[in-house]
Amino acid sequence: MLRLTKLTDYGILLLTHIAADDARLFASNDLSNATHIPSPTVSKVLQALLGAGLLESIRGAKGGYRLSRPAAEVSVREIIDCFEGHIALTECNLDDGECEQLAFCATQDNWKRINGAVRDALDSISLQDMTEKDFMPVFSMKKVVSITPVDSPSMTNSEAS
């Protein structure tokens, strides 16, 4: 089973809450109360999001946290990468992964394509999308068939025109 960690889930939840009212600065305690995530966990998640450049913090009595850029420009993939690292469905898709079966694997290239499709799908969903209650992702998956040329007499330049 593929599953995101709770920290990733909490990160998306917190960012979605912040994105829903992007003109406001949010205190850590307010975020904890609004989302029912324990305060120490909220602090840990916020620190990770700050480190990834997805949030910025404003210090002072009226300070707090806000998105570092518009919600429409933040992808779900970026948030997942912040907590999980780069998405890799199989070991051969890890940045430093080398599967023991690599030399014998007939599916490696297909897994790389599938992994790329999952990354692209998550890239296409923005934090702004996540704030919409009726959001419905629509993905277009296409199976591409390669066409190999049939052996035929070569055409001259005048025939090709």
ZADREN-626483 format. One record per atom (N, C-alpha, C): atom name; x, y, z; residue number from 1. Coordinates in nm, 2 decimals. Example, Ala and Ser with C-alpha at 12.3 -4.5 7.8 and 13.67 -1.06 7.14 Angstrom:
<recs>
+------+--------+--------+--------+------+
: name :     px :     py :     pz : resi :
+------+--------+--------+--------+------+
:    N :   1.32 :  -0.57 :   0.78 :    1 :
:   CA :   1.23 :  -0.45 :   0.78 :    1 :
:    C :   1.32 :  -0.33 :   0.78 :    1 :
:    N :   1.28 :  -0.22 :   0.71 :    2 :
:   CA :   1.37 :  -0.11 :   0.71 :    2 :
:    C :   1.29 :   0.00 :   0.79 :    2 :
+------+--------+--------+--------+------+
</recs>
This chain:
<recs>
+------+--------+--------+--------+------+
: name :     px :     py :     pz : resi :
+------+--------+--------+--------+------+
:    N :   0.08 :  -0.12 :   0.00 :    1 :
:   CA :   0.00 :   0.00 :   0.00 :    1 :
:    C :   0.09 :   0.12 :   0.00 :    1 :
:    N :   0.05 :   0.22 :  -0.08 :    2 :
:   CA :   0.12 :   0.35 :  -0.08 :    2 :
:    C :   0.05 :   0.44 :   0.01 :    2 :
:    N :   0.12 :   0.50 :   0.10 :    3 :
:   CA :   0.06 :   0.59 :   0.19 :    3 :
:    C :   0.15 :   0.70 :   0.23 :    3 :
:    N :   0.10 :   0.82 :   0.24 :    4 :
:   CA :   0.17 :   0.94 :   0.29 :    4 :
:    C :   0.18 :   0.93 :   0.44 :    4 :
:    N :   0.29 :   0.99 :   0.50 :    5 :
:   CA :   0.30 :   0.99 :   0.64 :    5 :
:    C :   0.20 :   1.10 :   0.70 :    5 :
:    N :   0.18 :   1.09 :   0.83 :    6 :
:   CA :   0.09 :   1.19 :   0.90 :    6 :
:    C :   0.14 :   1.33 :   0.88 :    6 :
:    N :   0.28 :   1.34 :   0.89 :    7 :
:   CA :   0.34 :   1.47 :   0.88 :    7 :
:    C :   0.30 :   1.54 :   0.75 :    7 :
:    N :   0.31 :   1.46 :   0.64 :    8 :
:   CA :   0.27 :   1.51 :   0.51 :    8 :
:    C :   0.13 :   1.55 :   0.50 :    8 :
:    N :   0.04 :   1.47 :   0.56 :    9 :
:   CA :  -0.10 :   1.50 :   0.56 :    9 :
:    C :  -0.13 :   1.62 :   0.64 :    9 :
:    N :  -0.06 :   1.64 :   0.76 :   10 :
:   CA :  -0.07 :   1.76 :   0.84 :   10 :
:    C :  -0.02 :   1.88 :   0.77 :   10 :
:    N :   0.09 :   1.86 :   0.69 :   11 :
:   CA :   0.15 :   1.97 :   0.62 :   11 :
:    C :   0.05 :   2.03 :   0.51 :   11 :
:    N :  -0.01 :   1.94 :   0.44 :   12 :
:   CA :  -0.11 :   1.98 :   0.34 :   12 :
:    C :  -0.23 :   2.04 :   0.41 :   12 :
:    N :  -0.28 :   1.99 :   0.52 :   13 :
:   CA :  -0.39 :   2.04 :   0.60 :   13 :
:    C :  -0.36 :   2.18 :   0.65 :   13 :
:    N :  -0.24 :   2.20 :   0.71 :   14 :
:   CA :  -0.21 :   2.33 :   0.76 :   14 :
:    C :  -0.19 :   2.44 :   0.64 :   14 :
:    N :  -0.13 :   2.40 :   0.53 :   15 :
:   CA :  -0.11 :   2.49 :   0.42 :   15 :
:    C :  -0.24 :   2.52 :   0.36 :   15 :
:    N :  -0.33 :   2.43 :   0.35 :   16 :
:   CA :  -0.46 :   2.45 :   0.29 :   16 :
:    C :  -0.54 :   2.55 :   0.38 :   16 :
:    N :  -0.53 :   2.53 :   0.51 :   17 :
:   CA :  -0.59 :   2.63 :   0.60 :   17 :
:    C :  -0.54 :   2.77 :   0.59 :   17 :
:    N :  -0.41 :   2.78 :   0.57 :   18 :
:   CA :  -0.34 :   2.91 :   0.55 :   18 :
:    C :  -0.38 :   2.97 :   0.42 :   18 :
:    N :  -0.39 :   2.88 :   0.32 :   19 :
:   CA :  -0.42 :   2.93 :   0.18 :   19 :
:    C :  -0.56 :   2.98 :   0.17 :   19 :
:    N :  -0.65 :   2.93 :   0.25 :   20 :
:   CA :  -0.79 :   2.97 :   0.24 :   20 :
:    C :  -0.81 :   3.11 :   0.29 :   20 :
:    N :  -0.72 :   3.17 :   0.36 :   21 :
:   CA :  -0.72 :   3.31 :   0.41 :   21 :
:    C :  -0.59 :   3.37 :   0.40 :   21 :
:    N :  -0.54 :   3.38 :   0.27 :   22 :
:   CA :  -0.40 :   3.42 :   0.25 :   22 :
:    C :  -0.36 :   3.56 :   0.29 :   22 :
:    N :  -0.46 :   3.64 :   0.32 :   23 :
:   CA :  -0.43 :   3.78 :   0.37 :   23 :
:    C :  -0.39 :   3.79 :   0.51 :   23 :
:    N :  -0.41 :   3.68 :   0.58 :   24 :
:   CA :  -0.39 :   3.67 :   0.73 :   24 :
:    C :  -0.26 :   3.61 :   0.77 :   24 :
:    N :  -0.21 :   3.65 :   0.88 :   25 :
:   CA :  -0.09 :   3.58 :   0.94 :   25 :
:    C :  -0.15 :   3.49 :   1.05 :   25 :
:    N :  -0.09 :   3.36 :   1.05 :   26 :
:   CA :  -0.14 :   3.26 :   1.14 :   26 :
:    C :  -0.04 :   3.23 :   1.25 :   26 :
:    N :  -0.08 :   3.23 :   1.37 :   27 :
:   CA :   0.01 :   3.19 :   1.48 :   27 :
:    C :   0.00 :   3.04 :   1.49 :   27 :
:    N :   0.10 :   2.98 :   1.54 :   28 :
:   CA :   0.11 :   2.83 :   1.56 :   28 :
:    C :   0.00 :   2.78 :   1.64 :   28 :
:    N :  -0.03 :   2.85 :   1.75 :   29 :
:   CA :  -0.14 :   2.80 :   1.84 :   29 :
:    C :  -0.28 :   2.81 :   1.77 :   29 :
:    N :  -0.30 :   2.91 :   1.69 :   30 :
:   CA :  -0.42 :   2.93 :   1.62 :   30 :
:    C :  -0.44 :   2.81 :   1.52 :   30 :
:    N :  -0.33 :   2.78 :   1.45 :   31 :
:   CA :  -0.34 :   2.67 :   1.36 :   31 :
:    C :  -0.37 :   2.54 :   1.43 :   31 :
:    N :  -0.31 :   2.52 :   1.54 :   32 :
:   CA :  -0.33 :   2.40 :   1.62 :   32 :
:    C :  -0.48 :   2.39 :   1.66 :   32 :
:    N :  -0.53 :   2.50 :   1.71 :   33 :
:   CA :  -0.67 :   2.50 :   1.75 :   33 :
:    C :  -0.77 :   2.48 :   1.63 :   33 :
:    N :  -0.74 :   2.54 :   1.52 :   34 :
:   CA :  -0.83 :   2.53 :   1.40 :   34 :
:    C :  -0.82 :   2.39 :   1.34 :   34 :
:    N :  -0.71 :   2.32 :   1.34 :   35 :
:   CA :  -0.70 :   2.20 :   1.27 :   35 :
:    C :  -0.70 :   2.08 :   1.37 :   35 :
:    N :  -0.70 :   2.10 :   1.50 :   36 :
:   CA :  -0.69 :   1.99 :   1.60 :   36 :
:    C :  -0.57 :   1.91 :   1.59 :   36 :
:    N :  -0.46 :   1.96 :   1.54 :   37 :
:   CA :  -0.33 :   1.90 :   1.54 :   37 :
:    C :  -0.26 :   1.94 :   1.67 :   37 :
:    N :  -0.20 :   1.85 :   1.74 :   38 :
:   CA :  -0.13 :   1.90 :   1.86 :   38 :
:    C :  -0.02 :   2.00 :   1.83 :   38 :
:    N :  -0.01 :   2.10 :   1.93 :   39 :
:   CA :   0.08 :   2.21 :   1.91 :   39 :
:    C :   0.22 :   2.18 :   1.88 :   39 :
:    N :   0.28 :   2.08 :   1.95 :   40 :
:   CA :   0.42 :   2.04 :   1.91 :   40 :
:    C :   0.43 :   1.99 :   1.77 :   40 :
:    N :   0.33 :   1.92 :   1.72 :   41 :
:   CA :   0.34 :   1.87 :   1.59 :   41 :
:    C :   0.32 :   1.98 :   1.49 :   41 :
:    N :   0.23 :   2.07 :   1.52 :   42 :
:   CA :   0.22 :   2.19 :   1.43 :   42 :
:    C :   0.35 :   2.26 :   1.42 :   42 :
:    N :   0.42 :   2.28 :   1.53 :   43 :
:   CA :   0.55 :   2.35 :   1.53 :   43 :
:    C :   0.65 :   2.28 :   1.44 :   43 :
:    N :   0.65 :   2.14 :   1.45 :   44 :
:   CA :   0.75 :   2.06 :   1.38 :   44 :
:    C :   0.72 :   2.07 :   1.23 :   44 :
:    N :   0.59 :   2.07 :   1.19 :   45 :
:   CA :   0.55 :   2.07 :   1.05 :   45 :
:    C :   0.58 :   2.21 :   0.99 :   45 :
:    N :   0.55 :   2.31 :   1.07 :   46 :
:   CA :   0.58 :   2.45 :   1.02 :   46 :
:    C :   0.73 :   2.47 :   1.00 :   46 :
:    N :   0.81 :   2.42 :   1.08 :   47 :
:   CA :   0.96 :   2.43 :   1.06 :   47 :
:    C :   1.00 :   2.36 :   0.93 :   47 :
:    N :   0.94 :   2.25 :   0.90 :   48 :
:   CA :   0.98 :   2.18 :   0.78 :   48 :
:    C :   0.93 :   2.26 :   0.66 :   48 :
:    N :   0.81 :   2.32 :   0.67 :   49 :
:   CA :   0.76 :   2.40 :   0.56 :   49 :
:    C :   0.84 :   2.53 :   0.54 :   49 :
:    N :   0.88 :   2.58 :   0.65 :   50 :
:   CA :   0.97 :   2.70 :   0.64 :   50 :
:    C :   1.10 :   2.66 :   0.57 :   50 :
:    N :   1.16 :   2.55 :   0.61 :   51 :
:   CA :   1.29 :   2.50 :   0.55 :   51 :
:    C :   1.28 :   2.47 :   0.41 :   51 :
:    N :   1.16 :   2.43 :   0.36 :   52 :
:   CA :   1.14 :   2.40 :   0.22 :   52 :
:    C :   1.10 :   2.53 :   0.14 :   52 :
:    N :   1.09 :   2.64 :   0.21 :   53 :
:   CA :   1.06 :   2.76 :   0.14 :   53 :
:    C :   0.91 :   2.78 :   0.10 :   53 :
:    N :   0.82 :   2.70 :   0.16 :   54 :
:   CA :   0.68 :   2.70 :   0.13 :   54 :
:    C :   0.61 :   2.81 :   0.22 :   54 :
:    N :   0.67 :   2.84 :   0.33 :   55 :
:   CA :   0.61 :   2.94 :   0.42 :   55 :
:    C :   0.72 :   3.04 :   0.45 :   55 :
:    N :   0.67 :   3.15 :   0.50 :   56 :
:   CA :   0.76 :   3.25 :   0.56 :   56 :
:    C :   0.70 :   3.29 :   0.70 :   56 :
:    N :   0.79 :   3.33 :   0.79 :   57 :
:   CA :   0.74 :   3.37 :   0.92 :   57 :
:    C :   0.77 :   3.52 :   0.94 :   57 :
:    N :   0.68 :   3.58 :   1.00 :   58 :
:   CA :   0.69 :   3.72 :   1.04 :   58 :
:    C :   0.70 :   3.73 :   1.19 :   58 :
:    N :   0.81 :   3.79 :   1.24 :   59 :
:   CA :   0.83 :   3.80 :   1.38 :   59 :
:    C :   0.75 :   3.92 :   1.44 :   59 :
:    N :   0.73 :   3.91 :   1.57 :   60 :
:   CA :   0.67 :   4.02 :   1.64 :   60 :
:    C :   0.54 :   3.98 :   1.70 :   60 :
:    N :   0.48 :   4.08 :   1.78 :   61 :
:   CA :   0.35 :   4.05 :   1.85 :   61 :
:    C :   0.24 :   4.02 :   1.75 :   61 :
:    N :   0.24 :   4.08 :   1.63 :   62 :
:   CA :   0.14 :   4.06 :   1.53 :   62 :
:    C :   0.19 :   3.97 :   1.42 :   62 :
:    N :   0.29 :   3.90 :   1.45 :   63 :
:   CA :   0.35 :   3.81 :   1.35 :   63 :
:    C :   0.28 :   3.68 :   1.33 :   63 :
:    N :   0.34 :   3.59 :   1.25 :   64 :
:   CA :   0.28 :   3.46 :   1.23 :   64 :
:    C :   0.34 :   3.40 :   1.10 :   64 :
:    N :   0.27 :   3.31 :   1.04 :   65 :
:   CA :   0.31 :   3.24 :   0.92 :   65 :
:    C :   0.21 :   3.27 :   0.81 :   65 :
:    N :   0.27 :   3.27 :   0.69 :   66 :
:   CA :   0.20 :   3.29 :   0.57 :   66 :
:    C :   0.27 :   3.22 :   0.45 :   66 :
:    N :   0.20 :   3.20 :   0.35 :   67 :
:   CA :   0.26 :   3.13 :   0.23 :   67 :
:    C :   0.37 :   3.22 :   0.17 :   67 :
:    N :   0.47 :   3.16 :   0.12 :   68 :
:   CA :   0.58 :   3.23 :   0.06 :   68 :
:    C :   0.55 :   3.28 :  -0.08 :   68 :
:    N :   0.45 :   3.22 :  -0.14 :   69 :
:   CA :   0.40 :   3.26 :  -0.28 :   69 :
:    C :   0.26 :   3.22 :  -0.29 :   69 :
:    N :   0.19 :   3.26 :  -0.39 :   70 :
:   CA :   0.05 :   3.23 :  -0.41 :   70 :
:    C :   0.02 :   3.08 :  -0.41 :   70 :
:    N :  -0.10 :   3.05 :  -0.35 :   71 :
:   CA :  -0.14 :   2.91 :  -0.34 :   71 :
:    C :  -0.15 :   2.84 :  -0.48 :   71 :
:    N :  -0.18 :   2.91 :  -0.58 :   72 :
:   CA :  -0.19 :   2.86 :  -0.71 :   72 :
:    C :  -0.06 :   2.82 :  -0.77 :   72 :
:    N :   0.05 :   2.87 :  -0.71 :   73 :
:   CA :   0.19 :   2.84 :  -0.76 :   73 :
:    C :   0.26 :   2.73 :  -0.67 :   73 :
:    N :   0.19 :   2.68 :  -0.57 :   74 :
:   CA :   0.25 :   2.57 :  -0.49 :   74 :
:    C :   0.18 :   2.44 :  -0.53 :   74 :
:    N :   0.26 :   2.34 :  -0.57 :   75 :
:   CA :   0.20 :   2.21 :  -0.61 :   75 :
:    C :   0.20 :   2.11 :  -0.49 :   75 :
:    N :   0.10 :   2.02 :  -0.49 :   76 :
:   CA :   0.10 :   1.92 :  -0.39 :   76 :
:    C :   0.23 :   1.84 :  -0.39 :   76 :
:    N :   0.28 :   1.82 :  -0.51 :   77 :
:   CA :   0.41 :   1.75 :  -0.52 :   77 :
:    C :   0.52 :   1.81 :  -0.43 :   77 :
:    N :   0.53 :   1.94 :  -0.43 :   78 :
:   CA :   0.63 :   2.02 :  -0.35 :   78 :
:    C :   0.61 :   1.99 :  -0.21 :   78 :
:    N :   0.49 :   1.98 :  -0.16 :   79 :
:   CA :   0.46 :   1.96 :  -0.02 :   79 :
:    C :   0.50 :   1.82 :   0.01 :   79 :
:    N :   0.46 :   1.72 :  -0.07 :   80 :
:   CA :   0.49 :   1.58 :  -0.04 :   80 :
:    C :   0.65 :   1.57 :  -0.04 :   80 :
:    N :   0.71 :   1.63 :  -0.14 :   81 :
:   CA :   0.86 :   1.62 :  -0.14 :   81 :
:    C :   0.92 :   1.68 :  -0.01 :   81 :
:    N :   0.86 :   1.78 :   0.05 :   82 :
:   CA :   0.91 :   1.84 :   0.17 :   82 :
:    C :   0.92 :   1.74 :   0.28 :   82 :
:    N :   0.82 :   1.65 :   0.29 :   83 :
:   CA :   0.82 :   1.55 :   0.40 :   83 :
:    C :   0.87 :   1.41 :   0.37 :   83 :
:    N :   0.84 :   1.37 :   0.24 :   84 :
:   CA :   0.87 :   1.23 :   0.20 :   84 :
:    C :   1.00 :   1.22 :   0.12 :   84 :
:    N :   1.05 :   1.33 :   0.07 :   85 :
:   CA :   1.16 :   1.32 :  -0.03 :   85 :
:    C :   1.09 :   1.30 :  -0.17 :   85 :
:    N :   1.18 :   1.29 :  -0.27 :   86 :
:   CA :   1.12 :   1.27 :  -0.40 :   86 :
:    C :   1.04 :   1.15 :  -0.42 :   86 :
:    N :   0.93 :   1.16 :  -0.49 :   87 :
:   CA :   0.84 :   1.05 :  -0.51 :   87 :
:    C :   0.91 :   0.94 :  -0.59 :   87 :
:    N :   0.91 :   0.82 :  -0.53 :   88 :
:   CA :   0.97 :   0.70 :  -0.60 :   88 :
:    C :   0.88 :   0.58 :  -0.57 :   88 :
:    N :   0.81 :   0.53 :  -0.67 :   89 :
:   CA :   0.72 :   0.42 :  -0.65 :   89 :
:    C :   0.80 :   0.29 :  -0.63 :   89 :
:    N :   0.91 :   0.28 :  -0.69 :   90 :
:   CA :   0.99 :   0.16 :  -0.69 :   90 :
:    C :   1.14 :   0.21 :  -0.65 :   90 :
:    N :   1.22 :   0.11 :  -0.61 :   91 :
:   CA :   1.35 :   0.15 :  -0.57 :   91 :
:    C :   1.44 :   0.20 :  -0.69 :   91 :
:    N :   1.41 :   0.16 :  -0.81 :   92 :
:   CA :   1.49 :   0.21 :  -0.92 :   92 :
:    C :   1.45 :   0.36 :  -0.95 :   92 :
:    N :   1.35 :   0.41 :  -0.89 :   93 :
:   CA :   1.31 :   0.55 :  -0.91 :   93 :
:    C :   1.37 :   0.64 :  -0.80 :   93 :
:    N :   1.44 :   0.58 :  -0.70 :   94 :
:   CA :   1.50 :   0.67 :  -0.60 :   94 :
:    C :   1.62 :   0.74 :  -0.66 :   94 :
:    N :   1.65 :   0.86 :  -0.61 :   95 :
:   CA :   1.77 :   0.93 :  -0.67 :   95 :
:    C :   1.90 :   0.85 :  -0.66 :   95 :
:    N :   1.91 :   0.78 :  -0.55 :   96 :
:   CA :   2.04 :   0.70 :  -0.53 :   96 :
:    C :   2.01 :   0.55 :  -0.52 :   96 :
:    N :   1.89 :   0.51 :  -0.57 :   97 :
:   CA :   1.85 :   0.37 :  -0.55 :   97 :
:    C :   1.91 :   0.29 :  -0.67 :   97 :
:    N :   1.95 :   0.17 :  -0.63 :   98 :
:   CA :   1.99 :   0.08 :  -0.73 :   98 :
:    C :   1.94 :  -0.06 :  -0.68 :   98 :
:    N :   1.84 :  -0.11 :  -0.75 :   99 :
:   CA :   1.78 :  -0.23 :  -0.72 :   99 :
:    C :   1.87 :  -0.35 :  -0.75 :   99 :
:    N :   1.86 :  -0.45 :  -0.67 :  100 :
:   CA :   1.94 :  -0.57 :  -0.70 :  100 :
:    C :   1.91 :  -0.64 :  -0.83 :  100 :
:    N :   1.78 :  -0.62 :  -0.87 :  101 :
:   CA :   1.73 :  -0.68 :  -1.00 :  101 :
:    C :   1.76 :  -0.59 :  -1.12 :  101 :
:    N :   1.82 :  -0.48 :  -1.11 :  102 :
:   CA :   1.84 :  -0.38 :  -1.21 :  102 :
:    C :   1.89 :  -0.45 :  -1.35 :  102 :
:    N :   1.99 :  -0.53 :  -1.34 :  103 :
:   CA :   2.04 :  -0.59 :  -1.46 :  103 :
:    C :   1.95 :  -0.69 :  -1.53 :  103 :
:    N :   1.85 :  -0.74 :  -1.45 :  104 :
:   CA :   1.76 :  -0.84 :  -1.51 :  104 :
:    C :   1.62 :  -0.79 :  -1.52 :  104 :
:    N :   1.59 :  -0.66 :  -1.49 :  105 :
:   CA :   1.45 :  -0.61 :  -1.48 :  105 :
:    C :   1.40 :  -0.57 :  -1.62 :  105 :
:    N :   1.29 :  -0.62 :  -1.66 :  106 :
:   CA :   1.23 :  -0.58 :  -1.79 :  106 :
:    C :   1.13 :  -0.47 :  -1.77 :  106 :
:    N :   1.10 :  -0.43 :  -1.65 :  107 :
:   CA :   1.00 :  -0.33 :  -1.62 :  107 :
:    C :   1.05 :  -0.19 :  -1.58 :  107 :
:    N :   1.18 :  -0.18 :  -1.56 :  108 :
:   CA :   1.24 :  -0.06 :  -1.51 :  108 :
:    C :   1.20 :   0.07 :  -1.59 :  108 :
:    N :   1.21 :   0.06 :  -1.72 :  109 :
:   CA :   1.17 :   0.18 :  -1.80 :  109 :
:    C :   1.02 :   0.21 :  -1.78 :  109 :
:    N :   0.94 :   0.11 :  -1.77 :  110 :
:   CA :   0.80 :   0.14 :  -1.76 :  110 :
:    C :   0.77 :   0.20 :  -1.62 :  110 :
:    N :   0.84 :   0.15 :  -1.51 :  111 :
:   CA :   0.82 :   0.20 :  -1.38 :  111 :
:    C :   0.87 :   0.35 :  -1.38 :  111 :
:    N :   0.97 :   0.38 :  -1.45 :  112 :
:   CA :   1.01 :   0.52 :  -1.46 :  112 :
:    C :   0.91 :   0.61 :  -1.52 :  112 :
:    N :   0.84 :   0.56 :  -1.63 :  113 :
:   CA :   0.74 :   0.64 :  -1.69 :  113 :
:    C :   0.62 :   0.65 :  -1.60 :  113 :
:    N :   0.58 :   0.55 :  -1.53 :  114 :
:   CA :   0.47 :   0.55 :  -1.43 :  114 :
:    C :   0.50 :   0.65 :  -1.32 :  114 :
:    N :   0.62 :   0.64 :  -1.27 :  115 :
:   CA :   0.66 :   0.73 :  -1.16 :  115 :
:    C :   0.65 :   0.88 :  -1.21 :  115 :
:    N :   0.70 :   0.90 :  -1.33 :  116 :
:   CA :   0.69 :   1.03 :  -1.39 :  116 :
:    C :   0.55 :   1.08 :  -1.41 :  116 :
:    N :   0.46 :   0.99 :  -1.44 :  117 :
:   CA :   0.32 :   1.03 :  -1.46 :  117 :
:    C :   0.26 :   1.07 :  -1.32 :  117 :
:    N :   0.29 :   0.99 :  -1.22 :  118 :
:   CA :   0.24 :   1.03 :  -1.08 :  118 :
:    C :   0.30 :   1.16 :  -1.04 :  118 :
:    N :   0.43 :   1.19 :  -1.06 :  119 :
:   CA :   0.49 :   1.32 :  -1.03 :  119 :
:    C :   0.42 :   1.43 :  -1.10 :  119 :
:    N :   0.39 :   1.41 :  -1.23 :  120 :
:   CA :   0.33 :   1.51 :  -1.31 :  120 :
:    C :   0.19 :   1.54 :  -1.27 :  120 :
:    N :   0.11 :   1.43 :  -1.23 :  121 :
:   CA :  -0.02 :   1.45 :  -1.18 :  121 :
:    C :  -0.02 :   1.53 :  -1.05 :  121 :
:    N :   0.07 :   1.50 :  -0.96 :  122 :
:   CA :   0.07 :   1.57 :  -0.83 :  122 :
:    C :   0.13 :   1.72 :  -0.85 :  122 :
:    N :   0.21 :   1.74 :  -0.96 :  123 :
:   CA :   0.25 :   1.87 :  -0.99 :  123 :
:    C :   0.14 :   1.96 :  -1.05 :  123 :
:    N :   0.04 :   1.89 :  -1.11 :  124 :
:   CA :  -0.07 :   1.96 :  -1.17 :  124 :
:    C :  -0.18 :   2.00 :  -1.07 :  124 :
:    N :  -0.17 :   1.96 :  -0.94 :  125 :
:   CA :  -0.27 :   1.99 :  -0.84 :  125 :
:    C :  -0.20 :   2.10 :  -0.75 :  125 :
:    N :  -0.27 :   2.21 :  -0.74 :  126 :
:   CA :  -0.21 :   2.32 :  -0.66 :  126 :
:    C :  -0.27 :   2.33 :  -0.52 :  126 :
:    N :  -0.21 :   2.40 :  -0.44 :  127 :
:   CA :  -0.26 :   2.42 :  -0.30 :  127 :
:    C :  -0.39 :   2.49 :  -0.32 :  127 :
:    N :  -0.40 :   2.58 :  -0.41 :  128 :
:   CA :  -0.53 :   2.65 :  -0.44 :  128 :
:    C :  -0.64 :   2.55 :  -0.47 :  128 :
:    N :  -0.61 :   2.45 :  -0.55 :  129 :
:   CA :  -0.71 :   2.34 :  -0.58 :  129 :
:    C :  -0.75 :   2.28 :  -0.45 :  129 :
:    N :  -0.66 :   2.25 :  -0.36 :  130 :
:   CA :  -0.69 :   2.18 :  -0.24 :  130 :
:    C :  -0.78 :   2.26 :  -0.15 :  130 :
:    N :  -0.80 :   2.39 :  -0.17 :  131 :
:   CA :  -0.89 :   2.47 :  -0.08 :  131 :
:    C :  -1.03 :   2.47 :  -0.13 :  131 :
:    N :  -1.05 :   2.41 :  -0.25 :  132 :
:   CA :  -1.18 :   2.41 :  -0.31 :  132 :
:    C :  -1.25 :   2.28 :  -0.27 :  132 :
:    N :  -1.37 :   2.29 :  -0.21 :  133 :
:   CA :  -1.44 :   2.18 :  -0.15 :  133 :
:    C :  -1.49 :   2.08 :  -0.26 :  133 :
:    N :  -1.52 :   2.13 :  -0.38 :  134 :
:   CA :  -1.57 :   2.04 :  -0.49 :  134 :
:    C :  -1.46 :   2.01 :  -0.59 :  134 :
:    N :  -1.34 :   2.03 :  -0.56 :  135 :
:   CA :  -1.23 :   2.01 :  -0.65 :  135 :
:    C :  -1.23 :   1.87 :  -0.70 :  135 :
:    N :  -1.22 :   1.85 :  -0.83 :  136 :
:   CA :  -1.21 :   1.72 :  -0.89 :  136 :
:    C :  -1.09 :   1.71 :  -0.99 :  136 :
:    N :  -0.99 :   1.64 :  -0.95 :  137 :
:   CA :  -0.87 :   1.63 :  -1.04 :  137 :
:    C :  -0.91 :   1.56 :  -1.17 :  137 :
:    N :  -0.86 :   1.60 :  -1.28 :  138 :
:   CA :  -0.88 :   1.54 :  -1.41 :  138 :
:    C :  -0.75 :   1.52 :  -1.47 :  138 :
:    N :  -0.71 :   1.39 :  -1.50 :  139 :
:   CA :  -0.59 :   1.36 :  -1.55 :  139 :
:    C :  -0.61 :   1.29 :  -1.69 :  139 :
:    N :  -0.52 :   1.32 :  -1.78 :  140 :
:   CA :  -0.52 :   1.25 :  -1.91 :  140 :
:    C :  -0.41 :   1.16 :  -1.92 :  140 :
:    N :  -0.44 :   1.03 :  -1.92 :  141 :
:   CA :  -0.33 :   0.93 :  -1.94 :  141 :
:    C :  -0.34 :   0.88 :  -2.08 :  141 :
:    N :  -0.23 :   0.88 :  -2.15 :  142 :
:   CA :  -0.23 :   0.84 :  -2.29 :  142 :
:    C :  -0.12 :   0.73 :  -2.30 :  142 :
:    N :  -0.16 :   0.63 :  -2.37 :  143 :
:   CA :  -0.07 :   0.52 :  -2.40 :  143 :
:    C :  -0.01 :   0.56 :  -2.54 :  143 :
:    N :   0.12 :   0.57 :  -2.54 :  144 :
:   CA :   0.19 :   0.61 :  -2.67 :  144 :
:    C :   0.24 :   0.48 :  -2.73 :  144 :
:    N :   0.21 :   0.47 :  -2.86 :  145 :
:   CA :   0.26 :   0.35 :  -2.93 :  145 :
:    C :   0.37 :   0.40 :  -3.03 :  145 :
:    N :   0.49 :   0.35 :  -3.02 :  146 :
:   CA :   0.59 :   0.39 :  -3.11 :  146 :
:    C :   0.57 :   0.33 :  -3.25 :  146 :
:    N :   0.60 :   0.41 :  -3.34 :  147 :
:   CA :   0.58 :   0.36 :  -3.48 :  147 :
:    C :   0.72 :   0.35 :  -3.54 :  147 :
:    N :   0.75 :   0.23 :  -3.59 :  148 :
:   CA :   0.87 :   0.21 :  -3.66 :  148 :
:    C :   0.85 :   0.21 :  -3.81 :  148 :
:    N :   0.94 :   0.28 :  -3.88 :  149 :
:   CA :   0.92 :   0.29 :  -4.02 :  149 :
:    C :   0.93 :   0.15 :  -4.09 :  149 :
:    N :   0.85 :   0.14 :  -4.19 :  150 :
:   CA :   0.85 :   0.02 :  -4.27 :  150 :
:    C :   0.96 :   0.03 :  -4.37 :  150 :
:    N :   1.03 :  -0.07 :  -4.40 :  151 :
:   CA :   1.14 :  -0.07 :  -4.50 :  151 :
:    C :   1.08 :  -0.03 :  -4.63 :  151 :
:    N :   1.12 :   0.08 :  -4.68 :  152 :
:   CA :   1.07 :   0.13 :  -4.81 :  152 :
:    C :   1.18 :   0.19 :  -4.88 :  152 :
:    N :   1.17 :   0.20 :  -5.01 :  153 :
:   CA :   1.28 :   0.27 :  -5.09 :  153 :
:    C :   1.29 :   0.41 :  -5.04 :  153 :
:    N :   1.41 :   0.46 :  -5.03 :  154 :
:   CA :   1.43 :   0.59 :  -4.98 :  154 :
:    C :   1.38 :   0.69 :  -5.08 :  154 :
:    N :   1.32 :   0.80 :  -5.03 :  155 :
:   CA :   1.26 :   0.90 :  -5.11 :  155 :
:    C :   1.36 :   1.01 :  -5.14 :  155 :
:    N :   1.36 :   1.06 :  -5.26 :  156 :
:   CA :   1.45 :   1.17 :  -5.29 :  156 :
:    C :   1.39 :   1.30 :  -5.23 :  156 :
:    N :   1.46 :   1.41 :  -5.23 :  157 :
:   CA :   1.41 :   1.53 :  -5.18 :  157 :
:    C :   1.29 :   1.58 :  -5.25 :  157 :
:    N :   1.29 :   1.56 :  -5.38 :  158 :
:   CA :   1.18 :   1.62 :  -5.46 :  158 :
:    C :   1.05 :   1.53 :  -5.43 :  158 :
:    N :   1.06 :   1.40 :  -5.40 :  159 :
:   CA :   0.94 :   1.32 :  -5.37 :  159 :
:    C :   0.89 :   1.36 :  -5.23 :  159 :
:    N :   0.98 :   1.40 :  -5.14 :  160 :
:   CA :   0.94 :   1.43 :  -5.00 :  160 :
:    C :   0.86 :   1.56 :  -5.00 :  160 :
:    N :   0.88 :   1.65 :  -5.10 :  161 :
:   CA :   0.81 :   1.78 :  -5.09 :  161 :
:    C :   0.67 :   1.77 :  -5.13 :  161 :
+------+--------+--------+--------+------+
</recs>
